[in-house]
């Protein structure tokens, strides 16, 4: 083939591709026009308005072609009255307890029947003037502002152009309302050549300012949270979702490209996460928690992640196909406005999972979620194989599918993706069992470790004097692990009337969860609670009597950083043979008196290894299959539980 022939061939292929792309875009726009009904003329006016400006025309076509599926309230007058009444209530209830405010807002939501307010697709109601104004303002931010010039056109279309950031957000003048938010502070960055066009530096500065105005308090109690930004802004509590959306709206209003990114479920503990990310000048997203932990801080770097998605304005065609072809859709994929961004955050792997050839159609990649397998990705299986792309490593997965009624069927044994992308199946060996000792049913999360470790270097003392003159130290704690602790006292320690726990060596405020004293016969000793009076100012009710209230979820938080104590007056000298204690924690340690059941996974379901009532700070099972995936359940109380395997050292490895 000659050079000229090759050029003609390449041009022909490019022309076909361009025509196909234009045809696809035109088809989507025509679909939007048809869905608009009586509002079609408004959308056509926008296209006509930008006929001589190709770039803005492309932006308008992007918005209109992806508008179907985006919704607003139909009766805006009623909804705005609801928001106005919330504003008035917040003014009148300023300084009131959060519950009082929440109750008033819920009463207003019922008054205006917000749960049943009709909704309508934006394509049927949006006005040309509103869309044109938003497009022009977004272009000014992109082309003339400081914080978004590094964005490609496609990035601009997602991160600045959209006329709203959340479904049901009023189609109002939100950009201008917050466009000058802390403008002076951001303007100072112009004095530094390194910062003057840095979206990252601007995001750090603005988030610090926001955190001074709003103190996020996570509390999901509103039946119908408002969607108007300024109303939401004034409520002294909210959901993580609310803070993420508010942050995105405020940052975009000043031209900083900020997204809402979603972890559908953490890979080794309950729940997922919805936060923000600023698109830095490098093009890398820097995740943060809006109004609290800014992008300058490491954000969840120790979390294991299976998949990460970005809330998008454009529809995800793969999710659309899933909706078209499947009768049941898991909650995580109910929205078609998601885009996979996992590879922007973590090292990922592509894996091909062999399946029975009978298992065609859509299958789901699952992690263990809130007490069950939870999907985080999907593919259409072909030829007895499921090919998943960009999934997190060092994560326990299983493949499953759903029937039309939403019943799940697992299709593989659990497996872990190793550092090289290798697949390691977890296959229980029931022919070879081992003895295991368990201390917890759920992993130790950061906040648990933060408080539990405060018992380290604390001491137990005994005396016959109520002021503990000449006190005898019977034990010094050298282990701050978030488990139950048991110490057996030597016979050489004689009976004493007064026994206490004291913490002298740390800024610990004598944090301790629960203490049990036992006599020579193994009986629990009870007496009168004694100790430092009061509690730390911000921890009302956390007095020393909480050390002996049989509740691991309460604790002593003393008024002074060091030297405070709590203990028992037994009325007479008593011989203590054993002390059991729990640091301040989450209630997921093995607790004496609770009834537990241990399970192992095999062939698509959990199999019981027996029930036990805990009579110690740990449980021992002698019949555990090697290489088993395990689950410990507290049958008495609580809901947190997590899958684990047993390391060679005998320690629980959580997944």
WOLINRA-V41624 format. One record per pair of residues at least 6 apart in sequence whose ideal C-beta (glycine too) atoms are under 6 Angstrom apart, sorted by the first residue. I is the first residue (numbers start at 0). J is the second residue. D is the distance in Angstrom with one decimal. If there is no record, write none. Layout:
BEGIN
I/J/D
I/J/D
END
This chain:
BEGIN
27/64/3.7
28/60/5.8
28/63/5.7
28/64/4.9
31/63/5.0
31/64/5.7
31/66/5.5
31/67/5.7
31/122/5.4
32/39/5.1
34/67/5.3
34/122/5.2
35/42/5.5
35/122/4.8
35/123/5.8
36/123/6.0
38/123/5.1
41/126/5.5
41/127/4.5
42/63/5.4
44/127/3.9
45/59/5.0
45/127/5.0
45/130/5.2
45/131/5.9
48/131/5.7
49/55/4.4
49/56/4.1
49/59/5.3
58/134/5.7
58/160/5.7
61/156/4.9
65/312/5.8
65/313/4.7
65/314/5.5
66/121/5.4
66/122/4.4
67/122/5.5
69/121/4.7
70/118/4.7
70/120/5.8
70/166/5.3
71/121/5.6
72/78/4.5
72/116/5.4
72/118/5.9
73/117/4.4
73/119/4.4
77/111/5.9
81/111/4.2
82/225/5.5
82/227/4.6
82/230/4.7
84/107/5.2
85/104/5.7
85/225/5.9
85/230/5.4
86/230/5.8
88/103/4.9
89/233/4.9
92/100/5.3
97/236/5.3
101/220/4.6
104/221/5.7
105/222/5.1
108/222/5.1
108/223/4.2
113/223/3.8
114/223/5.9
129/170/5.8
133/162/4.2
136/174/5.3
137/159/4.9
137/160/4.7
140/147/5.8
140/159/5.7
140/254/3.5
141/147/4.9
141/155/5.0
141/159/5.8
144/254/3.8
145/196/5.0
146/198/4.4
146/201/4.9
146/254/4.9
146/255/4.6
147/159/5.7
147/254/5.5
147/256/5.1
149/280/4.8
150/256/5.9
157/311/5.9
157/312/5.8
158/256/3.8
158/258/6.0
158/278/6.0
159/251/5.9
159/256/5.7
161/312/4.3
164/244/5.8
164/247/4.6
164/248/4.8
165/244/4.4
167/226/4.4
168/226/4.9
169/227/5.4
173/228/5.6
173/248/5.9
174/252/4.8
177/249/5.0
177/252/3.9
178/252/5.0
180/249/5.9
181/208/4.4
184/204/5.7
184/208/5.7
185/201/5.6
188/194/4.2
188/195/5.9
188/200/5.7
189/195/4.8
194/200/4.2
197/280/5.7
198/255/5.4
198/256/5.9
198/277/5.6
199/277/6.0
199/279/4.3
201/255/5.3
202/255/5.5
202/277/3.9
202/294/5.3
203/293/5.2
203/294/5.9
203/295/4.8
206/293/4.1
209/290/4.7
210/290/5.3
210/291/5.9
213/290/4.8
215/242/5.2
215/290/5.1
215/291/5.2
216/236/4.4
218/236/4.1
219/238/4.8
224/241/5.9
225/231/5.3
228/248/5.1
231/241/5.7
231/245/5.7
239/273/5.2
240/273/5.4
242/289/5.2
242/290/5.5
243/259/4.9
243/273/5.0
243/274/5.9
243/275/5.6
243/289/5.8
246/275/4.9
246/289/2.6
247/257/5.1
247/259/5.3
250/257/3.8
256/278/4.4
257/275/5.4
257/277/5.2
258/276/4.9
258/309/5.4
259/310/4.4
260/274/6.0
260/276/4.9
260/309/5.2
261/273/5.1
261/308/4.8
262/271/4.7
262/272/4.2
262/304/5.9
262/307/5.8
263/271/5.0
263/331/4.6
263/375/4.9
264/271/4.5
264/366/5.6
264/368/4.9
264/373/5.0
264/375/5.9
265/302/5.9
266/303/3.9
266/304/6.0
266/305/4.6
266/366/5.2
266/394/4.3
267/303/5.0
267/653/5.2
267/654/5.7
268/442/5.9
269/369/5.0
274/286/5.6
274/288/5.2
275/287/5.6
275/289/4.6
276/284/3.8
276/286/4.6
277/285/5.2
277/294/5.4
278/284/5.8
279/285/5.2
284/343/5.5
285/294/4.0
286/298/4.6
287/293/5.2
287/294/4.2
287/298/5.5
303/393/6.0
303/394/5.6
304/345/5.4
304/391/4.8
305/366/5.0
305/375/4.8
305/391/4.6
305/394/4.9
306/341/5.2
306/375/4.3
306/376/5.2
307/340/5.4
307/341/4.6
307/344/5.2
308/337/4.4
308/339/5.9
309/338/4.8
309/340/4.7
311/336/5.1
311/338/4.5
314/335/4.8
315/335/5.4
315/337/5.6
318/332/5.6
318/335/4.6
319/335/5.2
325/361/5.7
326/403/4.0
327/401/4.8
327/403/5.6
327/405/4.7
329/374/4.8
331/374/6.0
341/347/5.6
341/389/4.6
342/389/4.6
345/391/5.5
347/389/4.2
347/390/6.0
348/390/6.0
348/392/5.6
348/416/5.4
348/420/3.5
349/388/4.9
350/387/5.4
351/384/5.5
351/386/5.0
352/385/4.6
352/398/5.6
353/384/5.9
354/380/5.7
354/383/5.4
354/385/5.8
354/410/5.6
356/383/3.8
358/380/5.9
358/410/5.4
359/380/5.5
361/377/5.6
361/379/5.5
362/380/4.9
362/385/5.1
362/398/5.4
362/400/4.9
363/374/3.8
363/377/5.0
363/399/5.2
364/375/5.9
364/376/4.1
364/387/5.3
364/396/5.7
365/372/4.1
365/373/5.7
365/374/5.1
365/397/5.1
365/399/5.2
366/373/6.0
366/375/5.7
367/642/4.7
372/397/5.6
372/399/5.9
376/387/5.9
378/385/5.4
378/387/5.8
392/416/4.9
394/416/6.0
395/413/5.6
395/415/5.4
395/654/3.6
396/414/5.8
397/409/5.4
397/411/5.9
397/413/4.9
398/410/4.7
398/411/4.5
399/407/5.1
399/409/4.7
400/408/5.6
401/407/5.7
409/603/4.9
412/424/5.0
412/426/5.7
413/425/4.5
413/628/5.1
414/422/5.2
414/424/4.7
415/423/4.7
417/423/5.7
425/628/4.8
427/599/5.4
427/601/4.7
427/624/4.3
427/627/4.1
428/624/5.3
428/625/4.8
428/626/5.4
429/624/4.7
431/625/4.8
432/622/5.1
432/623/5.9
432/624/5.7
433/623/5.5
433/625/5.5
434/621/4.5
435/620/5.6
435/623/4.8
435/645/5.3
436/617/5.1
436/619/4.9
437/618/4.8
437/631/5.7
438/482/4.1
438/589/5.7
438/617/5.0
439/587/5.5
439/588/5.4
440/587/5.4
440/631/4.2
440/633/5.9
440/640/5.2
441/587/3.9
441/639/4.4
441/641/4.9
442/641/5.8
442/653/4.0
443/481/4.5
447/481/5.0
447/584/5.5
447/585/4.9
450/510/5.7
450/583/4.1
451/481/3.7
451/582/3.9
451/584/5.3
452/479/3.5
453/507/4.0
453/510/4.2
454/476/5.3
454/479/5.6
454/511/5.9
454/582/4.3
455/476/5.8
455/479/3.6
456/504/4.2
457/476/4.8
457/502/4.2
458/472/5.4
458/475/5.0
458/501/5.6
459/473/5.0
459/474/4.6
459/500/5.7
459/578/6.0
460/470/4.2
460/472/5.5
460/499/5.5
461/471/5.1
461/473/5.6
461/495/3.7
461/498/5.1
462/470/4.3
462/495/5.9
462/497/4.9
463/495/5.6
463/496/5.3
465/497/5.9
473/488/5.8
473/492/5.5
474/486/4.9
481/584/5.2
482/588/5.2
483/581/5.2
483/588/5.0
483/616/2.9
484/580/5.3
485/579/5.0
485/616/5.2
486/578/5.1
487/577/5.4
488/575/5.9
488/576/5.9
494/572/3.8
494/573/5.4
494/574/4.5
495/572/5.5
496/569/5.8
496/571/5.9
496/572/4.9
497/568/5.7
498/516/6.0
498/566/5.3
498/567/5.3
499/564/4.8
499/566/2.8
500/511/5.8
500/514/5.9
500/565/5.9
501/564/3.8
502/509/4.8
503/561/5.6
503/562/5.5
506/560/4.4
508/535/5.2
508/556/5.2
508/557/4.8
508/560/6.0
509/555/5.6
509/557/3.9
509/563/4.2
510/554/6.0
510/556/5.9
510/583/4.7
511/546/5.8
511/555/5.4
512/551/5.4
512/554/4.7
512/581/4.3
512/582/5.5
512/583/4.8
512/584/5.6
513/551/5.4
513/581/4.6
514/546/5.0
514/580/4.8
515/523/5.8
515/579/4.4
516/524/4.4
516/575/5.2
516/578/5.9
517/523/5.7
517/576/5.8
517/577/4.2
518/524/5.2
519/574/5.2
519/576/5.1
524/573/5.8
526/567/4.1
526/568/5.2
526/569/3.9
527/568/4.6
528/544/4.7
528/547/5.7
529/566/5.5
529/568/5.0
530/543/3.6
530/564/5.3
530/565/3.4
530/566/5.6
531/557/5.1
531/563/3.9
531/564/5.8
533/558/4.5
534/541/4.6
534/542/5.0
534/556/5.6
535/556/4.5
535/558/5.8
538/556/4.1
541/554/5.9
541/556/3.8
543/555/5.0
543/565/3.4
545/553/4.2
545/554/5.7
545/555/5.3
546/555/5.1
546/565/4.7
551/581/5.4
551/586/4.8
551/590/6.0
552/586/4.8
554/583/4.0
555/565/5.2
557/563/3.5
586/637/5.8
587/639/5.3
589/613/5.1
589/616/5.9
589/617/5.5
589/618/5.5
591/613/5.3
593/613/5.4
593/633/5.4
593/635/4.0
594/612/4.9
594/634/4.5
594/635/5.1
595/611/5.5
595/618/5.8
595/633/5.7
596/607/5.9
596/610/4.7
596/632/5.0
596/634/5.7
597/608/4.4
597/620/5.4
597/631/5.4
598/605/4.1
598/607/5.7
598/630/4.6
599/606/5.6
599/624/5.7
599/627/4.1
599/629/5.5
600/628/4.3
608/620/5.6
608/622/5.9
611/618/5.5
628/642/5.7
629/643/5.5
630/642/5.4
632/640/5.5
641/653/5.4
642/654/5.0
643/651/4.5
643/652/5.8
643/653/4.9
644/652/4.9
646/652/5.1
END
